[in-house]
């Protein structure tokens, strides 16, 4: 199945309609946290590169550049938020 929201995905998993891959912090902060089991993945497959994309023939929107710059400036480490 394919869903447009994280809540939709987690809700389906919570009632037994499947399983999913998702960042742990999203699961722990969800309405369904108490109903879900979490299995840690091996490090070799747990971390994947994330990229920002735009149409090849169009310049990146100013909003996309602002988001990119904000992320680079923050240098946030979500693994340090105490959910391990």
PDB file of N, CA, C and O in Angstrom:
ATOM      1  N   UNK A   1       0.833  -1.188   0.000  1.00  0.00           N
ATOM      2  CA  UNK A   1       0.000   0.000   0.000  1.00  0.00           C
ATOM      3  C   UNK A   1       0.873   1.246   0.000  1.00  0.00           C
ATOM      4  O   UNK A   1       2.041   1.209   0.387  1.00  0.00           O
ATOM      5  N   UNK A   2       0.300   2.309  -0.428  1.00  0.00           N
ATOM      6  CA  UNK A   2       0.999   3.585  -0.438  1.00  0.00           C
ATOM      7  C   UNK A   2       0.105   4.629   0.212  1.00  0.00           C
ATOM      8  O   UNK A   2      -1.088   4.704  -0.080  1.00  0.00           O
ATOM      9  N   UNK A   3       0.692   5.441   1.103  1.00  0.00           N
ATOM     10  CA  UNK A   3      -0.065   6.449   1.840  1.00  0.00           C
ATOM     11  C   UNK A   3       0.589   7.807   1.697  1.00  0.00           C
ATOM     12  O   UNK A   3       1.781   7.905   1.406  1.00  0.00           O
ATOM     13  N   UNK A   4      -0.190   8.846   1.900  1.00  0.00           N
ATOM     14  CA  UNK A   4       0.324  10.197   1.781  1.00  0.00           C
ATOM     15  C   UNK A   4       0.740  10.827   3.098  1.00  0.00           C
ATOM     16  O   UNK A   4       1.315  11.915   3.106  1.00  0.00           O
ATOM     17  N   UNK A   5       0.456  10.152   4.224  1.00  0.00           N
ATOM     18  CA  UNK A   5       0.822  10.726   5.519  1.00  0.00           C
ATOM     19  C   UNK A   5       1.486   9.689   6.406  1.00  0.00           C
ATOM     20  O   UNK A   5       1.239   8.489   6.282  1.00  0.00           O
ATOM     21  N   UNK A   6       2.329  10.171   7.299  1.00  0.00           N
ATOM     22  CA  UNK A   6       2.961   9.276   8.263  1.00  0.00           C
ATOM     23  C   UNK A   6       1.927   8.706   9.220  1.00  0.00           C
ATOM     24  O   UNK A   6       2.009   7.536   9.594  1.00  0.00           O
ATOM     25  N   UNK A   7       0.949   9.522   9.622  1.00  0.00           N
ATOM     26  CA  UNK A   7      -0.108   9.040  10.506  1.00  0.00           C
ATOM     27  C   UNK A   7      -0.881   7.895   9.868  1.00  0.00           C
ATOM     28  O   UNK A   7      -1.237   6.929  10.543  1.00  0.00           O
ATOM     29  N   UNK A   8      -1.140   8.000   8.579  1.00  0.00           N
ATOM     30  CA  UNK A   8      -1.832   6.926   7.873  1.00  0.00           C
ATOM     31  C   UNK A   8      -1.039   5.636   7.888  1.00  0.00           C
ATOM     32  O   UNK A   8      -1.589   4.558   8.110  1.00  0.00           O
ATOM     33  N   UNK A   9       0.240   5.752   7.653  1.00  0.00           N
ATOM     34  CA  UNK A   9       1.120   4.574   7.668  1.00  0.00           C
ATOM     35  C   UNK A   9       1.149   3.954   9.055  1.00  0.00           C
ATOM     36  O   UNK A   9       0.936   2.752   9.212  1.00  0.00           O
ATOM     37  N   UNK A  10       1.415   4.788  10.071  1.00  0.00           N
ATOM     38  CA  UNK A  10       1.520   4.276  11.437  1.00  0.00           C
ATOM     39  C   UNK A  10       0.196   3.710  11.932  1.00  0.00           C
ATOM     40  O   UNK A  10       0.181   2.716  12.657  1.00  0.00           O
ATOM     41  N   UNK A  11      -0.911   4.331  11.548  1.00  0.00           N
ATOM     42  CA  UNK A  11      -2.223   3.825  11.938  1.00  0.00           C
ATOM     43  C   UNK A  11      -2.480   2.433  11.393  1.00  0.00           C
ATOM     44  O   UNK A  11      -3.000   1.569  12.099  1.00  0.00           O
ATOM     45  N   UNK A  12      -2.119   2.219  10.145  1.00  0.00           N
ATOM     46  CA  UNK A  12      -2.299   0.890   9.550  1.00  0.00           C
ATOM     47  C   UNK A  12      -1.414  -0.153  10.214  1.00  0.00           C
ATOM     48  O   UNK A  12      -1.851  -1.276  10.470  1.00  0.00           O
ATOM     49  N   UNK A  13      -0.189   0.213  10.489  1.00  0.00           N
ATOM     50  CA  UNK A  13       0.711  -0.724  11.177  1.00  0.00           C
ATOM     51  C   UNK A  13       0.176  -1.024  12.575  1.00  0.00           C
ATOM     52  O   UNK A  13       0.229  -2.168  13.028  1.00  0.00           O
ATOM     53  N   UNK A  14      -0.339  -0.004  13.256  1.00  0.00           N
ATOM     54  CA  UNK A  14      -0.856  -0.174  14.618  1.00  0.00           C
ATOM     55  C   UNK A  14      -2.028  -1.149  14.690  1.00  0.00           C
ATOM     56  O   UNK A  14      -2.231  -1.792  15.720  1.00  0.00           O
ATOM     57  N   UNK A  15      -2.802  -1.269  13.610  1.00  0.00           N
ATOM     58  CA  UNK A  15      -3.923  -2.216  13.617  1.00  0.00           C
ATOM     59  C   UNK A  15      -3.578  -3.526  12.911  1.00  0.00           C
ATOM     60  O   UNK A  15      -4.458  -4.351  12.665  1.00  0.00           O
ATOM     61  N   UNK A  16      -2.303  -3.717  12.587  1.00  0.00           N
ATOM     62  CA  UNK A  16      -1.854  -4.991  12.056  1.00  0.00           C
ATOM     63  C   UNK A  16      -1.909  -5.145  10.550  1.00  0.00           C
ATOM     64  O   UNK A  16      -1.870  -6.270  10.053  1.00  0.00           O
ATOM     65  N   UNK A  17      -1.999  -4.055   9.809  1.00  0.00           N
ATOM     66  CA  UNK A  17      -2.095  -4.159   8.352  1.00  0.00           C
ATOM     67  C   UNK A  17      -0.750  -4.172   7.640  1.00  0.00           C
ATOM     68  O   UNK A  17      -0.713  -4.050   6.415  1.00  0.00           O
ATOM     69  N   UNK A  18       0.335  -4.315   8.353  1.00  0.00           N
ATOM     70  CA  UNK A  18       1.625  -4.376   7.687  1.00  0.00           C
ATOM     71  C   UNK A  18       2.748  -3.896   8.570  1.00  0.00           C
ATOM     72  O   UNK A  18       2.622  -3.825   9.793  1.00  0.00           O
ATOM     73  N   UNK A  19       3.838  -3.571   7.931  1.00  0.00           N
ATOM     74  CA  UNK A  19       5.020  -3.063   8.633  1.00  0.00           C
ATOM     75  C   UNK A  19       5.643  -1.981   7.756  1.00  0.00           C
ATOM     76  O   UNK A  19       5.281  -1.842   6.587  1.00  0.00           O
ATOM     77  N   UNK A  20       6.565  -1.227   8.310  1.00  0.00           N
ATOM     78  CA  UNK A  20       7.173  -0.143   7.555  1.00  0.00           C
ATOM     79  C   UNK A  20       8.558   0.166   8.093  1.00  0.00           C
ATOM     80  O   UNK A  20       8.924  -0.281   9.180  1.00  0.00           O
ATOM     81  N   UNK A  21       9.315   0.919   7.344  1.00  0.00           N
ATOM     82  CA  UNK A  21      10.587   1.479   7.787  1.00  0.00           C
ATOM     83  C   UNK A  21      10.358   2.960   8.027  1.00  0.00           C
ATOM     84  O   UNK A  21       9.780   3.653   7.190  1.00  0.00           O
ATOM     85  N   UNK A  22      10.817   3.442   9.182  1.00  0.00           N
ATOM     86  CA  UNK A  22      10.559   4.834   9.534  1.00  0.00           C
ATOM     87  C   UNK A  22      11.553   5.244  10.617  1.00  0.00           C
ATOM     88  O   UNK A  22      11.986   4.408  11.409  1.00  0.00           O
ATOM     89  N   UNK A  23      11.915   6.519  10.657  1.00  0.00           N
ATOM     90  CA  UNK A  23      12.795   6.974  11.732  1.00  0.00           C
ATOM     91  C   UNK A  23      12.161   6.732  13.111  1.00  0.00           C
ATOM     92  O   UNK A  23      10.970   6.970  13.307  1.00  0.00           O
ATOM     93  N   UNK A  24      12.963   6.264  14.044  1.00  0.00           N
ATOM     94  CA  UNK A  24      12.483   5.936  15.389  1.00  0.00           C
ATOM     95  C   UNK A  24      11.821   7.123  16.066  1.00  0.00           C
ATOM     96  O   UNK A  24      10.804   6.958  16.740  1.00  0.00           O
ATOM     97  N   UNK A  25      12.382   8.329  15.900  1.00  0.00           N
ATOM     98  CA  UNK A  25      11.822   9.487  16.596  1.00  0.00           C
ATOM     99  C   UNK A  25      10.400   9.781  16.151  1.00  0.00           C
ATOM    100  O   UNK A  25       9.606  10.294  16.939  1.00  0.00           O
ATOM    101  N   UNK A  26      10.061   9.471  14.913  1.00  0.00           N
ATOM    102  CA  UNK A  26       8.693   9.679  14.442  1.00  0.00           C
ATOM    103  C   UNK A  26       7.757   8.697  15.143  1.00  0.00           C
ATOM    104  O   UNK A  26       6.664   9.070  15.569  1.00  0.00           O
ATOM    105  N   UNK A  27       8.188   7.454  15.259  1.00  0.00           N
ATOM    106  CA  UNK A  27       7.374   6.433  15.922  1.00  0.00           C
ATOM    107  C   UNK A  27       7.157   6.801  17.388  1.00  0.00           C
ATOM    108  O   UNK A  27       6.028   6.745  17.875  1.00  0.00           O
ATOM    109  N   UNK A  28       8.213   7.172  18.091  1.00  0.00           N
ATOM    110  CA  UNK A  28       8.109   7.486  19.514  1.00  0.00           C
ATOM    111  C   UNK A  28       7.222   8.693  19.792  1.00  0.00           C
ATOM    112  O   UNK A  28       6.642   8.795  20.872  1.00  0.00           O
ATOM    113  N   UNK A  29       7.110   9.601  18.840  1.00  0.00           N
ATOM    114  CA  UNK A  29       6.284  10.798  19.028  1.00  0.00           C
ATOM    115  C   UNK A  29       4.875  10.638  18.466  1.00  0.00           C
ATOM    116  O   UNK A  29       4.077  11.572  18.541  1.00  0.00           O
ATOM    117  N   UNK A  30       4.560   9.497  17.915  1.00  0.00           N
ATOM    118  CA  UNK A  30       3.258   9.310  17.283  1.00  0.00           C
ATOM    119  C   UNK A  30       2.179   8.941  18.299  1.00  0.00           C
ATOM    120  O   UNK A  30       2.468   8.548  19.429  1.00  0.00           O
ATOM    121  N   UNK A  31       0.936   9.077  17.865  1.00  0.00           N
ATOM    122  CA  UNK A  31      -0.207   8.675  18.690  1.00  0.00           C
ATOM    123  C   UNK A  31      -0.243   7.168  18.909  1.00  0.00           C
ATOM    124  O   UNK A  31      -0.914   6.686  19.822  1.00  0.00           O
ATOM    125  N   UNK A  32       0.466   6.435  18.085  1.00  0.00           N
ATOM    126  CA  UNK A  32       0.413   4.980  18.101  1.00  0.00           C
ATOM    127  C   UNK A  32       1.620   4.332  18.795  1.00  0.00           C
ATOM    128  O   UNK A  32       1.771   3.111  18.758  1.00  0.00           O
ATOM    129  N   UNK A  33       2.455   5.123  19.412  1.00  0.00           N
ATOM    130  CA  UNK A  33       3.720   4.632  19.967  1.00  0.00           C
ATOM    131  C   UNK A  33       3.540   3.408  20.872  1.00  0.00           C
ATOM    132  O   UNK A  33       4.336   2.470  20.812  1.00  0.00           O
ATOM    133  N   UNK A  34       2.510   3.415  21.697  1.00  0.00           N
ATOM    134  CA  UNK A  34       2.300   2.305  22.643  1.00  0.00           C
ATOM    135  C   UNK A  34       1.860   1.013  21.955  1.00  0.00           C
ATOM    136  O   UNK A  34       1.984  -0.065  22.536  1.00  0.00           O
ATOM    137  N   UNK A  35       1.354   1.107  20.746  1.00  0.00           N
ATOM    138  CA  UNK A  35       0.856  -0.061  20.029  1.00  0.00           C
ATOM    139  C   UNK A  35       1.888  -0.671  19.072  1.00  0.00           C
ATOM    140  O   UNK A  35       1.643  -1.725  18.486  1.00  0.00           O
ATOM    141  N   UNK A  36       3.025  -0.018  18.918  1.00  0.00           N
ATOM    142  CA  UNK A  36       3.992  -0.435  17.907  1.00  0.00           C
ATOM    143  C   UNK A  36       5.241  -1.051  18.515  1.00  0.00           C
ATOM    144  O   UNK A  36       5.749  -0.582  19.534  1.00  0.00           O
ATOM    145  N   UNK A  37       5.719  -2.089  17.888  1.00  0.00           N
ATOM    146  CA  UNK A  37       7.003  -2.668  18.244  1.00  0.00           C
ATOM    147  C   UNK A  37       8.061  -2.097  17.316  1.00  0.00           C
ATOM    148  O   UNK A  37       7.809  -1.904  16.127  1.00  0.00           O
ATOM    149  N   UNK A  38       9.236  -1.827  17.849  1.00  0.00           N
ATOM    150  CA  UNK A  38      10.329  -1.236  17.068  1.00  0.00           C
ATOM    151  C   UNK A  38      11.507  -2.205  17.074  1.00  0.00           C
ATOM    152  O   UNK A  38      11.929  -2.679  18.129  1.00  0.00           O
ATOM    153  N   UNK A  39      12.025  -2.489  15.897  1.00  0.00           N
ATOM    154  CA  UNK A  39      13.193  -3.344  15.760  1.00  0.00           C
ATOM    155  C   UNK A  39      14.323  -2.527  15.158  1.00  0.00           C
ATOM    156  O   UNK A  39      14.176  -1.963  14.073  1.00  0.00           O
ATOM    157  N   UNK A  40      15.445  -2.461  15.853  1.00  0.00           N
ATOM    158  CA  UNK A  40      16.588  -1.706  15.359  1.00  0.00           C
ATOM    159  C   UNK A  40      17.205  -2.447  14.170  1.00  0.00           C
ATOM    160  O   UNK A  40      17.400  -3.661  14.216  1.00  0.00           O
ATOM    161  N   UNK A  41      17.507  -1.706  13.115  1.00  0.00           N
ATOM    162  CA  UNK A  41      18.133  -2.286  11.930  1.00  0.00           C
ATOM    163  C   UNK A  41      19.654  -2.264  12.071  1.00  0.00           C
ATOM    164  O   UNK A  41      20.197  -1.416  12.779  1.00  0.00           O
ATOM    165  N   UNK A  42      20.345  -3.189  11.405  1.00  0.00           N
ATOM    166  CA  UNK A  42      21.806  -3.145  11.418  1.00  0.00           C
ATOM    167  C   UNK A  42      22.314  -1.836  10.815  1.00  0.00           C
ATOM    168  O   UNK A  42      21.727  -1.323   9.863  1.00  0.00           O
ATOM    169  N   UNK A  43      23.384  -1.301  11.356  1.00  0.00           N
ATOM    170  CA  UNK A  43      23.924  -0.009  10.921  1.00  0.00           C
ATOM    171  C   UNK A  43      24.176   0.044   9.414  1.00  0.00           C
ATOM    172  O   UNK A  43      24.020   1.099   8.799  1.00  0.00           O
ATOM    173  N   UNK A  44      24.556  -1.064   8.826  1.00  0.00           N
ATOM    174  CA  UNK A  44      24.900  -1.047   7.399  1.00  0.00           C
ATOM    175  C   UNK A  44      23.712  -0.722   6.505  1.00  0.00           C
ATOM    176  O   UNK A  44      23.902  -0.292   5.367  1.00  0.00           O
ATOM    177  N   UNK A  45      22.490  -0.918   6.995  1.00  0.00           N
ATOM    178  CA  UNK A  45      21.319  -0.574   6.195  1.00  0.00           C
ATOM    179  C   UNK A  45      20.436   0.483   6.856  1.00  0.00           C
ATOM    180  O   UNK A  45      19.470   0.941   6.247  1.00  0.00           O
ATOM    181  N   UNK A  46      20.748   0.872   8.078  1.00  0.00           N
ATOM    182  CA  UNK A  46      19.888   1.799   8.820  1.00  0.00           C
ATOM    183  C   UNK A  46      20.026   3.241   8.363  1.00  0.00           C
ATOM    184  O   UNK A  46      19.084   4.021   8.505  1.00  0.00           O
ATOM    185  N   UNK A  47      21.156   3.607   7.830  1.00  0.00           N
ATOM    186  CA  UNK A  47      21.392   4.995   7.459  1.00  0.00           C
ATOM    187  C   UNK A  47      21.525   5.114   5.948  1.00  0.00           C
ATOM    188  O   UNK A  47      22.377   4.477   5.328  1.00  0.00           O
ATOM    189  N   UNK A  48      20.676   5.933   5.377  1.00  0.00           N
ATOM    190  CA  UNK A  48      20.697   6.116   3.930  1.00  0.00           C
ATOM    191  C   UNK A  48      20.896   7.594   3.615  1.00  0.00           C
ATOM    192  O   UNK A  48      20.395   8.455   4.338  1.00  0.00           O
ATOM    193  N   UNK A  49      21.612   7.890   2.557  1.00  0.00           N
ATOM    194  CA  UNK A  49      21.775   9.285   2.163  1.00  0.00           C
ATOM    195  C   UNK A  49      20.421   9.897   1.769  1.00  0.00           C
ATOM    196  O   UNK A  49      19.614   9.260   1.092  1.00  0.00           O
ATOM    197  N   UNK A  50      20.195  11.111   2.194  1.00  0.00           N
ATOM    198  CA  UNK A  50      18.969  11.828   1.851  1.00  0.00           C
ATOM    199  C   UNK A  50      19.360  13.030   1.005  1.00  0.00           C
ATOM    200  O   UNK A  50      20.326  13.730   1.312  1.00  0.00           O
ATOM    201  N   UNK A  51      18.611  13.264  -0.052  1.00  0.00           N
ATOM    202  CA  UNK A  51      18.941  14.354  -0.961  1.00  0.00           C
ATOM    203  C   UNK A  51      17.732  15.245  -1.173  1.00  0.00           C
ATOM    204  O   UNK A  51      16.592  14.828  -0.966  1.00  0.00           O
ATOM    205  N   UNK A  52      17.991  16.464  -1.582  1.00  0.00           N
ATOM    206  CA  UNK A  52      16.925  17.374  -2.000  1.00  0.00           C
ATOM    207  C   UNK A  52      16.934  17.365  -3.524  1.00  0.00           C
ATOM    208  O   UNK A  52      17.998  17.405  -4.141  1.00  0.00           O
ATOM    209  N   UNK A  53      15.760  17.312  -4.125  1.00  0.00           N
ATOM    210  CA  UNK A  53      15.704  17.229  -5.587  1.00  0.00           C
ATOM    211  C   UNK A  53      14.796  18.313  -6.163  1.00  0.00           C
ATOM    212  O   UNK A  53      13.924  18.850  -5.480  1.00  0.00           O
ATOM    213  N   UNK A  54      15.023  18.614  -7.419  1.00  0.00           N
ATOM    214  CA  UNK A  54      14.144  19.509  -8.173  1.00  0.00           C
ATOM    215  C   UNK A  54      14.231  19.102  -9.629  1.00  0.00           C
ATOM    216  O   UNK A  54      15.116  18.337 -10.011  1.00  0.00           O
ATOM    217  N   UNK A  55      13.319  19.607 -10.444  1.00  0.00           N
ATOM    218  CA  UNK A  55      13.308  19.272 -11.856  1.00  0.00           C
ATOM    219  C   UNK A  55      14.623  19.715 -12.496  1.00  0.00           C
ATOM    220  O   UNK A  55      15.094  20.828 -12.267  1.00  0.00           O
ATOM    221  N   UNK A  56      15.188  18.856 -13.275  1.00  0.00           N
ATOM    222  CA  UNK A  56      16.493  19.077 -13.894  1.00  0.00           C
ATOM    223  C   UNK A  56      16.575  20.362 -14.716  1.00  0.00           C
ATOM    224  O   UNK A  56      17.604  21.037 -14.712  1.00  0.00           O
ATOM    225  N   UNK A  57      15.497  20.700 -15.420  1.00  0.00           N
ATOM    226  CA  UNK A  57      15.518  21.859 -16.313  1.00  0.00           C
ATOM    227  C   UNK A  57      15.046  23.158 -15.672  1.00  0.00           C
ATOM    228  O   UNK A  57      14.951  24.189 -16.338  1.00  0.00           O
ATOM    229  N   UNK A  58      14.754  23.101 -14.386  1.00  0.00           N
ATOM    230  CA  UNK A  58      14.280  24.298 -13.688  1.00  0.00           C
ATOM    231  C   UNK A  58      15.260  24.636 -12.562  1.00  0.00           C
ATOM    232  O   UNK A  58      15.778  23.737 -11.900  1.00  0.00           O
ATOM    233  N   UNK A  59      15.509  25.907 -12.349  1.00  0.00           N
ATOM    234  CA  UNK A  59      16.374  26.275 -11.225  1.00  0.00           C
ATOM    235  C   UNK A  59      15.676  25.942  -9.909  1.00  0.00           C
ATOM    236  O   UNK A  59      14.448  25.949  -9.824  1.00  0.00           O
ATOM    237  N   UNK A  60      16.469  25.654  -8.895  1.00  0.00           N
ATOM    238  CA  UNK A  60      15.900  25.365  -7.581  1.00  0.00           C
ATOM    239  C   UNK A  60      15.165  26.595  -7.069  1.00  0.00           C
ATOM    240  O   UNK A  60      15.642  27.719  -7.226  1.00  0.00           O
ATOM    241  N   UNK A  61      14.030  26.388  -6.470  1.00  0.00           N
ATOM    242  CA  UNK A  61      13.259  27.487  -5.904  1.00  0.00           C
ATOM    243  C   UNK A  61      14.004  28.112  -4.730  1.00  0.00           C
ATOM    244  O   UNK A  61      14.783  27.445  -4.050  1.00  0.00           O
ATOM    245  N   UNK A  62      13.759  29.387  -4.503  1.00  0.00           N
ATOM    246  CA  UNK A  62      14.392  30.080  -3.375  1.00  0.00           C
ATOM    247  C   UNK A  62      14.071  29.372  -2.063  1.00  0.00           C
ATOM    248  O   UNK A  62      14.925  29.283  -1.181  1.00  0.00           O
ATOM    249  N   UNK A  63      12.843  28.866  -1.928  1.00  0.00           N
ATOM    250  CA  UNK A  63      12.454  28.168  -0.696  1.00  0.00           C
ATOM    251  C   UNK A  63      13.299  26.911  -0.489  1.00  0.00           C
ATOM    252  O   UNK A  63      13.675  26.596   0.640  1.00  0.00           O
ATOM    253  N   UNK A  64      13.597  26.196  -1.566  1.00  0.00           N
ATOM    254  CA  UNK A  64      14.427  25.002  -1.465  1.00  0.00           C
ATOM    255  C   UNK A  64      15.843  25.374  -1.027  1.00  0.00           C
ATOM    256  O   UNK A  64      16.438  24.694  -0.191  1.00  0.00           O
ATOM    257  N   UNK A  65      16.370  26.442  -1.588  1.00  0.00           N
ATOM    258  CA  UNK A  65      17.707  26.901  -1.183  1.00  0.00           C
ATOM    259  C   UNK A  65      17.724  27.344   0.274  1.00  0.00           C
ATOM    260  O   UNK A  65      18.691  27.081   0.989  1.00  0.00           O
ATOM    261  N   UNK A  66      16.666  28.013   0.721  1.00  0.00           N
ATOM    262  CA  UNK A  66      16.574  28.444   2.118  1.00  0.00           C
ATOM    263  C   UNK A  66      16.524  27.238   3.049  1.00  0.00           C
ATOM    264  O   UNK A  66      17.192  27.221   4.083  1.00  0.00           O
ATOM    265  N   UNK A  67      15.739  26.238   2.688  1.00  0.00           N
ATOM    266  CA  UNK A  67      15.660  25.022   3.497  1.00  0.00           C
ATOM    267  C   UNK A  67      17.021  24.345   3.562  1.00  0.00           C
ATOM    268  O   UNK A  67      17.469  23.950   4.638  1.00  0.00           O
ATOM    269  N   UNK A  68      17.680  24.209   2.415  1.00  0.00           N
ATOM    270  CA  UNK A  68      19.008  23.599   2.378  1.00  0.00           C
ATOM    271  C   UNK A  68      19.973  24.344   3.285  1.00  0.00           C
ATOM    272  O   UNK A  68      20.685  23.729   4.079  1.00  0.00           O
ATOM    273  N   UNK A  69      19.999  25.666   3.170  1.00  0.00           N
ATOM    274  CA  UNK A  69      20.909  26.470   3.986  1.00  0.00           C
ATOM    275  C   UNK A  69      20.612  26.333   5.474  1.00  0.00           C
ATOM    276  O   UNK A  69      21.530  26.288   6.293  1.00  0.00           O
ATOM    277  N   UNK A  70      19.323  26.268   5.827  1.00  0.00           N
ATOM    278  CA  UNK A  70      18.933  26.111   7.235  1.00  0.00           C
ATOM    279  C   UNK A  70      19.404  24.784   7.796  1.00  0.00           C
ATOM    280  O   UNK A  70      19.881  24.709   8.929  1.00  0.00           O
ATOM    281  N   UNK A  71      19.267  23.741   6.998  1.00  0.00           N
ATOM    282  CA  UNK A  71      19.695  22.415   7.446  1.00  0.00           C
ATOM    283  C   UNK A  71      21.202  22.380   7.640  1.00  0.00           C
ATOM    284  O   UNK A  71      21.693  21.849   8.636  1.00  0.00           O
ATOM    285  N   UNK A  72      21.925  22.938   6.701  1.00  0.00           N
ATOM    286  CA  UNK A  72      23.389  22.957   6.793  1.00  0.00           C
ATOM    287  C   UNK A  72      23.837  23.750   8.013  1.00  0.00           C
ATOM    288  O   UNK A  72      24.761  23.340   8.716  1.00  0.00           O
ATOM    289  N   UNK A  73      23.187  24.888   8.270  1.00  0.00           N
ATOM    290  CA  UNK A  73      23.542  25.718   9.412  1.00  0.00           C
ATOM    291  C   UNK A  73      23.244  25.036  10.740  1.00  0.00           C
ATOM    292  O   UNK A  73      24.016  25.168  11.691  1.00  0.00           O
ATOM    293  N   UNK A  74      22.133  24.309  10.816  1.00  0.00           N
ATOM    294  CA  UNK A  74      21.743  23.651  12.065  1.00  0.00           C
ATOM    295  C   UNK A  74      22.640  22.479  12.401  1.00  0.00           C
ATOM    296  O   UNK A  74      22.987  22.264  13.562  1.00  0.00           O
ATOM    297  N   UNK A  75      23.012  21.726  11.390  1.00  0.00           N
ATOM    298  CA  UNK A  75      23.815  20.524  11.576  1.00  0.00           C
ATOM    299  C   UNK A  75      23.230  19.664  12.690  1.00  0.00           C
ATOM    300  O   UNK A  75      23.940  19.261  13.612  1.00  0.00           O
ATOM    301  N   UNK A  76      21.926  19.385  12.599  1.00  0.00           N
ATOM    302  CA  UNK A  76      21.199  18.653  13.624  1.00  0.00           C
ATOM    303  C   UNK A  76      21.551  17.171  13.576  1.00  0.00           C
ATOM    304  O   UNK A  76      21.642  16.577  12.502  1.00  0.00           O
ATOM    305  N   UNK A  77      21.746  16.586  14.745  1.00  0.00           N
ATOM    306  CA  UNK A  77      21.980  15.152  14.871  1.00  0.00           C
ATOM    307  C   UNK A  77      20.791  14.555  15.578  1.00  0.00           C
ATOM    308  O   UNK A  77      20.713  14.612  16.805  1.00  0.00           O
ATOM    309  N   UNK A  78      19.835  13.966  14.816  1.00  0.00           N
ATOM    310  CA  UNK A  78      18.626  13.432  15.438  1.00  0.00           C
ATOM    311  C   UNK A  78      18.931  12.224  16.299  1.00  0.00           C
ATOM    312  O   UNK A  78      18.096  11.830  17.113  1.00  0.00           O
ATOM    313  N   UNK A  79      20.106  11.623  16.146  1.00  0.00           N
ATOM    314  CA  UNK A  79      20.441  10.500  17.010  1.00  0.00           C
ATOM    315  C   UNK A  79      20.761  10.970  18.427  1.00  0.00           C
ATOM    316  O   UNK A  79      20.821  10.153  19.347  1.00  0.00           O
ATOM    317  N   UNK A  80      20.964  12.247  18.612  1.00  0.00           N
ATOM    318  CA  UNK A  80      21.286  12.769  19.930  1.00  0.00           C
ATOM    319  C   UNK A  80      20.071  13.264  20.699  1.00  0.00           C
ATOM    320  O   UNK A  80      20.232  13.978  21.690  1.00  0.00           O
ATOM    321  N   UNK A  81      18.858  12.908  20.277  1.00  0.00           N
ATOM    322  CA  UNK A  81      17.687  13.435  20.965  1.00  0.00           C
ATOM    323  C   UNK A  81      17.176  12.509  22.065  1.00  0.00           C
ATOM    324  O   UNK A  81      16.083  12.722  22.589  1.00  0.00           O
ATOM    325  N   UNK A  82      17.940  11.499  22.417  1.00  0.00           N
ATOM    326  CA  UNK A  82      17.596  10.677  23.555  1.00  0.00           C
ATOM    327  C   UNK A  82      16.540   9.616  23.325  1.00  0.00           C
ATOM    328  O   UNK A  82      15.858   9.219  24.270  1.00  0.00           O
ATOM    329  N   UNK A  83      16.386   9.149  22.105  1.00  0.00           N
ATOM    330  CA  UNK A  83      15.378   8.121  21.833  1.00  0.00           C
ATOM    331  C   UNK A  83      15.987   6.756  21.590  1.00  0.00           C
ATOM    332  O   UNK A  83      15.278   5.832  21.190  1.00  0.00           O
ATOM    333  N   UNK A  84      17.253   6.608  21.816  1.00  0.00           N
ATOM    334  CA  UNK A  84      17.887   5.285  21.610  1.00  0.00           C
ATOM    335  C   UNK A  84      17.500   4.306  22.686  1.00  0.00           C
ATOM    336  O   UNK A  84      17.941   3.157  22.663  1.00  0.00           O
TER     337      UNK A  84
END
